[in-house]
Amino acid sequence: MSGRSHAGAGFRTLRLWLAKARQGTPPVKSFRLYLQAPIATPKRFVTDYSPAELSRLREMFKPQAHRHRNWSRTGYIVIGIAFAFMLLGFVLQNISLHWTQRVILGGFLACWITLMIIAFLFPVPWCPGCHNRIDRGFGAFCPECGARSLERGSWCRAPHCSSCGRAMGRGKSRGYSIHACTHCGVKLDDAGL
């Protein structure tokens, strides 16, 4: 009998605590790392800009696109060199010279360290119109064609553009090019990132 009254007191305490929590105490956030800035709602969309402002925004974005392409190219070159070291290691594995194995392993590790540095310092392109990252999240606009026709994805379907028919799937890499900001619709780059 005393066990039941003890359990009842525990439930009453829990109910009181939950009632107090609902009365205005801020909820406890879930544990996750908040390293990325939230996506801001754009103040202006592509239709709100004049043609002169749109061309100015494209000019402002050109240095970012150039820097992004250079860093990507550097990363691909380093990956190619790492694979060359790996291939050289397989070809020369039967040679009993210890210095060749050390040089090959050292070169391979240097390539991987360089890739980690590139990944950490990789420039993140942002839209000069709405100041959001262009590679993060999806808004109403298609990043491929710039039309305001991006349909939300579901659990088993990627976001899909009803205008150009492109699916915005992400696997090992992005399956689409970014030509326009998905948040405000400003056309940023013809070549695409």
Sequence and secondary structure as in RCSB ss.txt:
>XXXX:A:sequence
MSGRSHAGAGFRTLRLWLAKARQGTPPVKSFRLYLQAPIATPKRFVTDYSPAELSRLREMFKPQAHRHRNWSRTG
YIVIGIAFAFMLLGFVLQNISLHWTQRVILGGFLACWITLMIIAFLFPVPWCPGCHNRIDRGFGAFCPECGARSL
ERGSWCRAPHCSSCGRAMGRGKSRGYSIHACTHCGVKLDDAGL
>XXXX:A:secstr
 HHHHHHHHHHHHHHHHHHHHHTT      S    S      SS GGGS HHHHHHHHHHHHHHHHHHHHHHHHH
HHHHHHHHHHHHHHHHTTT   HHHHHHHHHHHHHHHHHHHHHHHH    B TTT  BTTSS  SS TTT  S E
E  BTTB  EETTT  B  BSSSBSS   B TTT  B  SS  
